Amino acid sequence: MAKIKPIEKPVFNPEKSYQWDPKDEFTLTGMQFSAVFNIFKEMALSRQPIPPKAIVDAYNELSGILQQGYEQGVVKDYTPPAPPQPTLPTAQ
């Protein structure tokens, strides 16, 4: 009897590139929004160096949202555009 191989669920890898439609929507909790907003606020308004931990925290929040989108099928693996095909000159 042949064994049926289970369908493997795609695994999110934050080091890969992903894509989504510009009209897709992502939802942030208030805590996630605060983490991201506050790091950008610090970057824009502060003359002090930004603590690396704050940057990592904001990145982790966005990665979590990206992972949720990936698991829901909104975010897809990045597919680079096909290179242009050469065209042959036409007789005139």
C-alpha positions in Angstrom: 0.0 0.0 0.0 1.4 3.4 -1.0 2.0 5.9 1.8 0.3 9.2 1.4 2.7 12.0 2.1 1.1 14.8 4.2 0.9 18.2 2.7 3.6 20.3 4.2 2.6 23.7 5.4 4.9 26.5 4.1 7.3 27.7 6.8 7.8 31.5 7.2 11.5 32.4 7.1 12.2 36.1 8.0 15.4 36.0 6.0 13.5 35.3 2.7 11.9 37.9 0.5 8.1 38.1 0.3 5.5 39.9 -1.7 1.9 41.0 -1.3 -0.6 43.0 -3.3 -0.5 46.8 -2.6 -4.2 46.6 -1.7 -3.7 43.9 1.0 -4.4 45.0 4.5 -2.4 44.2 7.6 -3.8 44.7 11.2 -1.6 45.8 14.1 -2.5 45.6 17.7 -2.1 48.8 19.8 1.1 47.4 21.3 2.5 46.5 17.9 1.6 49.9 16.5 3.2 51.6 19.5 6.5 49.7 19.1 6.8 50.5 15.4 5.5 54.1 15.7 7.8 54.9 18.7 11.0 53.7 17.0 10.2 55.9 13.9 9.4 58.8 16.1 12.7 58.4 17.9 14.5 58.2 14.5 12.8 61.3 13.2 12.9 63.6 16.2 15.8 62.5 18.4 19.4 63.6 18.0 20.4 60.7 20.2 21.5 57.3 18.9 18.6 54.8 18.7 19.1 51.8 21.0 19.6 48.7 18.9 17.1 46.8 21.1 14.3 49.3 20.2 15.0 48.7 16.5 15.1 44.9 17.0 11.8 45.1 18.9 10.1 47.0 16.1 11.5 44.7 13.5 10.2 41.7 15.5 6.7 43.2 15.7 6.7 43.7 11.9 8.1 40.2 11.3 5.3 38.7 13.4 2.7 40.6 11.3 4.3 39.4 8.1 4.4 35.8 9.4 0.6 36.0 10.2 0.0 37.3 6.6 2.1 34.4 5.2 0.3 31.8 7.3 -3.1 33.3 6.1 -2.0 33.2 2.4 -1.9 37.0 2.0 1.9 37.2 1.9 3.5 35.0 -0.7 7.1 34.0 -1.5 8.8 36.6 -3.7 8.9 35.7 -7.3 11.3 37.9 -9.3 9.9 39.2 -12.5 10.9 37.3 -15.6 13.7 38.9 -17.6 12.6 40.6 -20.8 12.6 38.3 -23.8 14.7 39.5 -26.8 12.7 40.5 -29.8 13.6 39.8 -33.3 13.6 42.6 -35.8 10.6 42.6 -38.1 10.7 43.0 -41.8 9.3 46.3 -43.0 
